[in-house]
Amino acid sequence: MSKATRCLHQFRFSNFNEKARWALAFKGLYLPRKDYLPGPHGGQIKKLCPESFTPVLEWDGDHIQGSAEVIDHLEKVQPEPPLYPADPVEKEEALRVQAHFDEKVGPEVRRALFLDTMSDAAYMANLFAGGKPWLVRKSYGAMLPLVRPLMRSAMGLSMDKQSAALKATEEGLDLIGEQSRTTGYLVGDRFSVADLSAAALLSITANPDHPDMKRPEPMSKTTRAWMDRWKDHPGTQWIKEMYARHRPA
Ligand SMILES: N[C@@H](CCC(=O)N[C@@H](CS)C(=O)NCC(=O)O)C(=O)O
């Protein structure tokens, strides 16, 4: 089967997409990526899958939608190196931690970030359309004010949700600090899907030194303030450490 039928349909810089990118890289799989622009992506992704969200892994004719589903697929087709612990009790716990971060933390930290920073259309366009031709970047930047209402409704971006989103972000970072205290890892004594999920989903608070997630400089004022908000939290130090030790280039 041709490798050309394998690719990752993704948003650049997004935390759920980062989970899929990290899992692929961890397993030594460097697939082509197809970048979509948040807003206009919906119709295009729905041609491949029932829902509009990314990541979507295209694998020999199948389309696997969702970061946990992508990881589960990769564990079957490329078991080494493993992301699931061998011990069944630890595996169950690691999947529980993944589900916690997927459901309770990932959407909230993304909401908090967007509420703080989405007013900077030019910087947002630079993030999401960075790999596209100049004209596409410019038109996307100009179009963003029109796309914002779509983004607001897709991500539940209203100011009355800001304090809950910030609280959930802080609790996610606190949880990392508490749960990694004994071994440095969230489950057992080695890197697993639990660490990957927590680090990838909260990576947007830590600006890790990796080309897939490091924010382009100069950062917008609001993005700089967002990073400063979290920089002294021990959880962001742990995230950077996970990137340095376990996120291949
Ligand atoms: N539970 C899903 C959530 C994925 C998700 O929220 N993706 C966002 C990007 S971070 C998205 O594509 N949003 C646009 C949409 O829902 O149409 C996962 O784990 O992959």
The ligand as an ORCA input file, in Angstrom:
! r2SCAN-3c Opt
* xyz 0 1
  N     -11.994     15.049     21.303
  C     -11.329     15.534     20.123
  C     -11.330     17.067     20.152
  C     -10.686     17.657     18.915
  C     -10.868     19.135     18.801
  O     -11.476     19.786     19.661
  N     -10.342     19.692     17.699
  C     -10.436     21.106     17.423
  C      -9.061     21.691     17.195
  S      -8.141     21.769     18.693
  C     -11.229     21.319     16.132
  O     -10.919     20.735     15.128
  N     -12.244     22.203     16.192
  C     -13.022     22.551     15.037
  C     -14.323     21.821     14.935
  O     -14.781     21.173     15.916
  O     -14.925     21.894     13.852
  C      -9.903     14.971     20.064
  O      -9.429     14.422     21.058
  O      -9.284     15.022     19.000
*
